Amino acid sequence: MSMQHAHVGLAGKTAILIGGAGGIGRAIALKLAEAGVNIASCDKDGDAAAAILPELEALGVAVLSVHADVCDAPALGAFLDQVEARFDCVDILVNVAGGTNRGTFVETSSPESDAAIIRLNYGYVLETVRRVVPLIRKGGAGGAIVNFTTIEAHRGAAGYAVYAGAKAAVTNFTRALAVELGKERIRVNIVAPDASPSVGYTRRKGAEEGRMAKFAALSPEARVGQAKMYMPQGEAPGIEDLANTVLFLVSDLSRCMTGQTLHVDGGTSASLGFIDWPFGDGYGPAPQPETLHRLFDHD
Ligand SMILES: NC(=O)c1ccc[n+]([C@@H]2O[C@H](COP(=O)([O-])OP(=O)(O)OC[C@H]3O[C@@H](n4cnc5c(N)ncnc54)[C@H](O)[C@@H]3O)[C@@H](O)[C@H]2O)c1
């Protein structure tokens, strides 16, 4: 069945998007609106929240686009009050907002930064689910919830410890919820990206000692070489690929799937630490002796 057919059955439904105005969230909002889904989005980027409103309305769906930070509990509550006042019931919830900065735990964390990361990646998800499931129940026809985690919830993610823990909590929360809500046909699934160039991803990486600028200064061969070494498919998925996966997960194409994680990562979770080393070494956890010699023996 084509993706076009997946649109059948989505027209006229209503989705709440948390972080739906920029980057990955924006790609999801546009994709769902193209399928005829009404959109209620909140985003901490006020300019993006204002800019997406006419774009979505031009697709012929009802739209609520609010400027709100999910880390601000009253602001999130007020957004959900607005959704309730505007729409009779809700069918879809997508919790996109999330993220962190890189830093080793002992050296860079504090109780305050821990709480902020846990809130942004796990805490608000509990709150939206608690508020939105009753709105989905009102429709009486089931529904779909999609949460966003990361490859870091599935490996020992040095430099991302608190984030990795919070996202792993989302993984098991999702599985438990999927079981609790199964008979009501409210499905709960996860999209787990690795390295897709969203606004947030590029900003965070760029902040790491100008890392993006250093990448941009490399030769094209070196840049392509990096992606080929790390990504089995040779390049990172784009935000469109993530949006297509969400479309699948909220449509009847996935009607018997719940509690699952879909890794949209170009194959990095499959390779699990195996790198396609250069100079003909091929895949493995470490390079061959000749490459080790090039890397470490500087005589
Ligand atoms: N981009 C990647 O490669 C990647 C990798 C692993 C996991 N993820 C996960 O995917 C999700 C989206 O990631 P992203 O940051 O790359 O996408 P993104 O930058 O596209 O962010 C999506 C939207 O969320 C909004 N947002 C961020 N924080 C918010 C907040 N506190 N309140 C309201 N809105 C907020 C942003 O303004 C943006 O419009 C996150 O949960 C992230 O952890 C992304």
The ligand as an SDF file (V2000), in Angstrom:
LIG
                    3D

 44 48  0  0  0  0  0  0  0  0999 V2000
   17.7100   15.4450   15.4840 N   0  0  0  0  0  0  0  0  0  0  0  0
   18.2280   14.2720   15.8080 C   0  0  0  0  0  0  0  0  0  0  0  0
   19.0920   13.7400   15.1280 O   0  0  0  0  0  0  0  0  0  0  0  0
   17.7580   13.5490   17.0260 C   0  0  0  0  0  0  0  0  0  0  0  0
   18.5170   12.4810   17.4860 C   0  0  0  0  0  0  0  0  0  0  0  0
   18.0780   11.7550   18.5590 C   0  0  0  0  0  0  0  0  0  0  0  0
   16.8670   12.0790   19.1800 C   0  0  0  0  0  0  0  0  0  0  0  0
   16.1450   13.1440   18.7340 N   0  0  0  0  0  0  0  0  0  0  0  0
   14.8920   13.4550   19.4440 C   0  0  0  0  0  0  0  0  0  0  0  0
   13.9290   13.8840   18.4980 O   0  0  0  0  0  0  0  0  0  0  0  0
   13.1450   14.9390   19.0550 C   0  0  0  0  0  0  0  0  0  0  0  0
   13.2590   16.1780   18.2040 C   0  0  0  0  0  0  0  0  0  0  0  0
   14.6130   16.5400   18.2040 O   0  0  0  0  0  0  0  0  0  0  0  0
   15.3040   17.8390   17.6330 P   0  0  0  0  0  0  0  0  0  0  0  0
   15.6730   18.7360   18.7590 O   0  0  0  0  0  0  0  0  0  0  0  0
   16.3980   17.3670   16.8460 O   0  0  0  0  0  0  0  0  0  0  0  0
   14.1690   18.5040   16.7760 O   0  0  0  0  0  0  0  0  0  0  0  0
   13.8150   20.0150   16.4800 P   0  0  0  0  0  0  0  0  0  0  0  0
   14.9270   20.9340   16.6730 O   0  0  0  0  0  0  0  0  0  0  0  0
   13.2020   19.8950   15.1750 O   0  0  0  0  0  0  0  0  0  0  0  0
   12.7300   20.3940   17.6090 O   0  0  0  0  0  0  0  0  0  0  0  0
   11.3780   20.2410   17.3290 C   0  0  0  0  0  0  0  0  0  0  0  0
   10.6520   21.4270   17.8610 C   0  0  0  0  0  0  0  0  0  0  0  0
   10.5470   21.3180   19.2960 O   0  0  0  0  0  0  0  0  0  0  0  0
   10.6030   22.6140   19.8390 C   0  0  0  0  0  0  0  0  0  0  0  0
   10.9730   22.5730   21.2340 N   0  0  0  0  0  0  0  0  0  0  0  0
   12.1690   22.2680   21.7600 C   0  0  0  0  0  0  0  0  0  0  0  0
   12.1320   22.3990   23.0960 N   0  0  0  0  0  0  0  0  0  0  0  0
   10.8760   22.7900   23.4060 C   0  0  0  0  0  0  0  0  0  0  0  0
   10.2270   23.1050   24.6180 C   0  0  0  0  0  0  0  0  0  0  0  0
   10.8810   23.0820   25.7850 N   0  0  0  0  0  0  0  0  0  0  0  0
    8.9200   23.4590   24.5820 N   0  0  0  0  0  0  0  0  0  0  0  0
    8.2530   23.5300   23.4100 C   0  0  0  0  0  0  0  0  0  0  0  0
    8.8310   23.2590   22.2380 N   0  0  0  0  0  0  0  0  0  0  0  0
   10.1230   22.8920   22.2270 C   0  0  0  0  0  0  0  0  0  0  0  0
   11.6460   23.3350   18.9860 C   0  0  0  0  0  0  0  0  0  0  0  0
   11.4970   24.7470   19.0760 O   0  0  0  0  0  0  0  0  0  0  0  0
   11.3390   22.7980   17.5910 C   0  0  0  0  0  0  0  0  0  0  0  0
   10.4340   23.6470   16.9140 O   0  0  0  0  0  0  0  0  0  0  0  0
   13.6610   15.1670   20.4690 C   0  0  0  0  0  0  0  0  0  0  0  0
   12.8470   14.4850   21.3750 O   0  0  0  0  0  0  0  0  0  0  0  0
   15.0720   14.6020   20.4340 C   0  0  0  0  0  0  0  0  0  0  0  0
   15.5050   14.1560   21.6840 O   0  0  0  0  0  0  0  0  0  0  0  0
   16.5600   13.8780   17.6750 C   0  0  0  0  0  0  0  0  0  0  0  0
  1  2  1  0
  2  3  2  0
  2  4  1  0
  4  5  1  0
  4 44  2  0
  5  6  2  0
  6  7  1  0
  7  8  2  0
  8  9  1  0
  8 44  1  0
  9 10  1  0
  9 42  1  0
 10 11  1  0
 11 12  1  0
 11 40  1  0
 12 13  1  0
 13 14  1  0
 14 15  2  0
 14 16  1  0
 14 17  1  0
 17 18  1  0
 18 19  2  0
 18 20  1  0
 18 21  1  0
 21 22  1  0
 22 23  1  0
 23 24  1  0
 23 38  1  0
 24 25  1  0
 25 26  1  0
 25 36  1  0
 26 27  1  0
 26 35  1  0
 27 28  2  0
 28 29  1  0
 29 30  1  0
 29 35  2  0
 30 31  1  0
 30 32  2  0
 32 33  1  0
 33 34  2  0
 34 35  1  0
 36 37  1  0
 36 38  1  0
 38 39  1  0
 40 41  1  0
 40 42  1  0
 42 43  1  0
M  CHG  2   8   1  16  -1
M  END
$$$$
